[in-house]
Amino acid sequence: VYFKNKIICQHRKHPVFDGYFDFTASSHPAYVGKKLQTDEEAVLNTLKREWGIKKKDLISPIKLEKKVVYKNSHGLYTENEHCYFYSTKINTLPSFDSRFAYGYSLLTHNQIKVLPSYLAAAPWVKEFFKRK
């Protein structure tokens, strides 16, 4: 999510990827009853849950930016992921939910690419920048 031409980056609170720097939010479509959410429904659900951002708060449509497939091992866990990166814009800075994040930063693409090692970017964020 962009706010004033910067990306809202989450300082992630997570059982596996704790403390990693992430884009605004990361999630997966979930089944609601017997129906799998669309990507847009999953994005909106996650933004509302983690940031209190509702569809009416968006000032641009949700847009698919990039698709990335990657494999990464992290401790006891291995991911083999198909990641879809979406973007949108907002005018009002939201409040993060402390169940999902320690905090956040507003960063440009270039600032995210050069994060110091103690602010490790999530593996899917690194993969995003490897792909043209």
C-alpha positions as CSV (number, residue, x, y, z in Angstrom):
1,V,0.0,0.0,0.0
2,Y,1.4,3.4,-1.0
3,F,1.0,6.5,1.2
4,K,2.5,9.6,-0.3
5,N,4.6,7.7,-2.8
6,K,6.1,5.5,-0.2
7,I,5.3,1.9,0.7
8,I,4.0,1.1,4.1
9,C,6.4,-1.6,5.3
10,Q,5.4,-3.8,8.2
11,H,7.8,-4.9,10.9
12,R,6.3,-8.4,10.9
13,K,5.1,-10.3,14.0
14,H,4.8,-13.9,13.0
15,P,5.5,-17.4,14.4
16,V,7.9,-18.2,11.6
17,F,8.9,-14.9,10.0
18,D,9.1,-12.8,13.2
19,G,10.9,-9.5,13.0
20,Y,11.2,-9.5,9.2
21,F,10.6,-6.5,7.1
22,D,7.6,-7.0,4.8
23,F,5.5,-5.1,2.4
24,T,2.3,-3.7,4.0
25,A,0.7,-7.2,4.5
26,S,1.1,-10.8,3.4
27,S,-1.6,-13.4,3.4
28,H,-3.2,-16.1,1.3
29,P,-6.8,-16.5,0.0
30,A,-8.8,-18.6,2.4
31,Y,-11.9,-20.7,2.1
32,V,-15.1,-19.0,3.3
33,G,-17.5,-21.9,3.6
34,K,-16.8,-23.9,0.5
35,K,-15.7,-21.0,-1.7
36,L,-12.1,-19.9,-2.1
37,Q,-11.7,-16.1,-1.8
38,T,-10.6,-14.2,-4.8
39,D,-7.2,-12.5,-4.6
40,E,-8.9,-9.1,-4.2
41,E,-11.1,-10.4,-1.4
42,A,-8.0,-11.8,0.4
43,V,-6.2,-8.5,0.0
44,L,-9.1,-6.5,1.4
45,N,-9.6,-8.9,4.3
46,T,-6.0,-8.7,5.2
47,L,-5.8,-4.9,5.0
48,K,-8.9,-4.6,7.2
49,R,-7.6,-7.2,9.7
50,E,-4.1,-5.9,10.0
51,W,-4.5,-2.2,9.3
52,G,-8.1,-1.2,9.6
53,I,-8.0,-0.3,5.9
54,K,-11.4,-0.7,4.2
55,K,-12.2,-0.7,0.4
56,K,-13.6,2.8,0.8
57,D,-10.2,4.1,2.1
58,L,-8.5,3.1,-1.2
59,I,-7.9,5.9,-3.7
60,S,-6.8,3.6,-6.5
61,P,-7.9,0.2,-7.6
62,I,-6.1,-2.9,-6.3
63,K,-3.6,-3.6,-9.1
64,L,-1.5,-6.8,-9.7
65,E,2.1,-5.7,-9.9
66,K,4.1,-8.9,-10.2
67,K,3.9,-12.7,-9.9
68,V,6.9,-14.5,-8.4
69,V,7.5,-18.2,-7.8
70,Y,10.2,-19.1,-5.3
71,K,11.5,-21.7,-2.8
72,N,13.1,-20.8,0.5
73,S,14.0,-22.7,3.6
74,H,13.7,-21.0,7.0
75,G,14.6,-23.0,10.0
76,L,12.4,-26.1,10.1
77,Y,10.1,-24.7,7.4
78,T,10.3,-24.8,3.6
79,E,8.2,-22.6,1.4
80,N,7.5,-23.3,-2.3
81,E,5.3,-20.2,-3.0
82,H,3.5,-18.6,-5.8
83,C,3.3,-15.0,-4.7
84,Y,1.1,-12.3,-6.2
85,F,2.1,-8.7,-5.4
86,Y,-0.7,-6.1,-5.4
87,S,-0.6,-2.4,-4.9
88,T,-3.1,0.4,-4.1
89,K,-2.9,3.9,-2.6
90,I,-4.4,5.6,0.4
91,N,-4.6,9.2,1.6
92,T,-4.7,8.6,5.4
93,L,-2.0,6.8,7.3
94,P,-3.6,3.8,9.0
95,S,-2.9,2.3,12.5
96,F,-1.3,-1.2,12.6
97,D,-2.7,-4.0,14.7
98,S,0.0,-5.1,17.2
99,R,-1.1,-8.7,16.9
100,F,0.5,-8.7,13.4
101,A,3.3,-6.1,13.5
102,Y,5.8,-4.5,15.9
103,G,5.5,-1.3,13.9
104,Y,6.0,0.0,10.4
105,S,8.1,2.3,8.2
106,L,7.4,4.4,5.1
107,L,10.0,3.4,2.5
108,T,10.7,3.8,-1.2
109,H,11.6,0.8,-3.4
110,N,15.3,1.8,-3.3
111,Q,15.3,2.1,0.5
112,I,13.8,-1.4,0.8
113,K,16.4,-2.9,-1.5
114,V,19.3,-1.7,0.7
115,L,17.9,-2.5,4.1
116,P,20.7,-3.2,6.6
117,S,21.2,-6.8,7.5
118,Y,19.6,-6.3,11.0
119,L,16.4,-5.4,9.2
120,A,16.2,-8.5,7.1
121,A,13.6,-8.3,4.4
122,A,11.1,-11.3,4.1
123,P,12.2,-13.8,1.5
124,W,9.4,-12.9,-0.8
125,V,10.3,-9.3,-0.6
126,K,13.9,-10.1,-1.7
127,E,12.5,-12.3,-4.5
128,F,10.3,-9.4,-5.7
129,F,13.4,-7.2,-6.3
130,K,15.4,-10.0,-8.0
131,R,12.7,-10.2,-10.7
132,K,12.5,-7.6,-13.4
